[in-house]
Amino acid sequence: MGPGPVRNCALGRDDTELVVTTVANDTLQNITGTILLAGAGKMGGAMLTGWLAGGLDPRRVAVVDPHLSPEITALAAKGVALNPDVKAAGTVETLVVAVKPQMFREAGAKLKAFVSDGTSVVSIMAGTTIASLEEVCGGAVVRAMPNTPAAIGRGITVAVAANTVSPAQRAVADALLRATGSVEWVEDEGLMDAVTAVSGSGPAYVFLLAEELARAGIEAGLPEALAIRLARETVTGSGELLHQSELPSATLRQNVTSPGGTTAAALGVLMGEPGLRDLMIRAIAAATKRSKELAK
């Protein structure tokens, strides 16, 4: 059976609207146990919205969060269980842990009561290893690292599964993660620190590019509002072009660059020594190092 029609669903939190676009998913539609979401902030909320838009029965979802937003609270009318006890939650098929990493030790001890034989645990917490998750929560663990474009259904998530995760559990985890964008699976958990540095933190680098491009435009004499709009639209449009094109990013860059032209002059600075390449290598190394430190 092919995917169903594309659906749009919006979920706001803290006055920020999260819009997730997804398609109906057979795996989500066929879930019979409870999907327990621990932490319904922006990322957890975006995932929940994607699940419901993808066809997951709201009656199969339970949310545990001491500070539920009005938007999440309203989902109770559709059948989502809010802050149930262990008995009310029923058999938890998958526990999705979306709490802040610094809260995990405290929250995890409480969440362990929901985990039984056959429960898989999917974590989207940065710097939290499979071993730590197994120690605190138990269950068959999938460690995942999404990024913030998941809020609009355009995220990229990298996941790694413990060897205790069955093919069926992995399929459910994949469907839950894919509800907010693309998913890549790796076999080596050691890659997750670099993944965090590149894609997990990556949106901040793109936003910084837009910020500094606008600032440079202002320095060049453009009105502030115009410089900001030009930078935002250029970054957004270029990203979409890269997304839709089958060409490598280097080729797209070269296609914009005429020998001896204005773009070549600017790239001569950005690609000089030291230049953007050196800065990016150092930035990724710093983020990777910090991710490893957080895991200790």
Rosetta blueprint (number, residue, H / E / L):
1 M L
2 G L
3 P L
4 G L
5 P L
6 V E
7 R E
8 N E
9 C E
10 A E
11 L E
12 G E
13 R E
14 D L
15 D L
16 T E
17 E E
18 L E
19 V E
20 V E
21 T E
22 T E
23 V E
24 A L
25 N L
26 D H
27 T H
28 L H
29 Q H
30 N L
31 I L
32 T L
33 G L
34 T E
35 I E
36 L E
37 L E
38 A E
39 G L
40 A L
41 G L
42 K H
43 M H
44 G H
45 G H
46 A H
47 M H
48 L H
49 T H
50 G H
51 W H
52 L H
53 A H
54 G L
55 G L
56 L L
57 D L
58 P H
59 R H
60 R H
61 V E
62 A E
63 V E
64 V E
65 D L
66 P L
67 H L
68 L L
69 S L
70 P H
71 E H
72 I H
73 T H
74 A H
75 L H
76 A H
77 A H
78 K H
79 G L
80 V L
81 A E
82 L E
83 N L
84 P L
85 D L
86 V H
87 K H
88 A H
89 A H
90 G L
91 T L
92 V E
93 E E
94 T E
95 L E
96 V E
97 V E
98 A L
99 V L
100 K L
101 P H
102 Q H
103 M H
104 F H
105 R H
106 E H
107 A H
108 G H
109 A H
110 K H
111 L H
112 K H
113 A H
114 F H
115 V L
116 S L
117 D L
118 G L
119 T L
120 S E
121 V E
122 V E
123 S E
124 I L
125 M L
126 A L
127 G L
128 T L
129 T L
130 I H
131 A H
132 S H
133 L H
134 E H
135 E H
136 V H
137 C L
138 G L
139 G L
140 A E
141 V E
142 V E
143 R E
144 A E
145 M E
146 P L
147 N L
148 T H
149 P H
150 A H
151 A H
152 I H
153 G L
154 R L
155 G E
156 I E
157 T E
158 V E
159 A E
160 V E
161 A E
162 A L
163 N L
164 T L
165 V L
166 S L
167 P H
168 A H
169 Q H
170 R H
171 A H
172 V H
173 A H
174 D H
175 A H
176 L H
177 L H
178 R H
179 A L
180 T L
181 G E
182 S E
183 V E
184 E E
185 W E
186 V L
187 E L
188 D L
189 E H
190 G H
191 L H
192 M H
193 D H
194 A H
195 V H
196 T H
197 A H
198 V H
199 S H
200 G H
201 S L
202 G H
203 P H
204 A H
205 Y H
206 V H
207 F H
208 L H
209 L H
210 A H
211 E H
212 E H
213 L H
214 A H
215 R H
216 A H
217 G H
218 I H
219 E H
220 A L
221 G L
222 L L
223 P L
224 E H
225 A H
226 L H
227 A H
228 I H
229 R H
230 L H
231 A H
232 R H
233 E H
234 T H
235 V H
236 T H
237 G H
238 S H
239 G H
240 E H
241 L H
242 L H
243 H H
244 Q H
245 S L
246 E L
247 L L
248 P L
249 S H
250 A H
251 T H
252 L H
253 R H
254 Q H
255 N H
256 V H
257 T L
258 S L
259 P L
260 G L
261 G L
262 T H
263 T H
264 A H
265 A H
266 A H
267 L H
268 G H
269 V H
270 L H
271 M L
272 G L
273 E L
274 P L
275 G L
276 L H
277 R H
278 D H
279 L H
280 M H
281 I H
282 R H
283 A H
284 I H
285 A H
286 A H
287 A H
288 T H
289 K H
290 R H
291 S H
292 K H
293 E H
294 L H
295 A L
296 K L
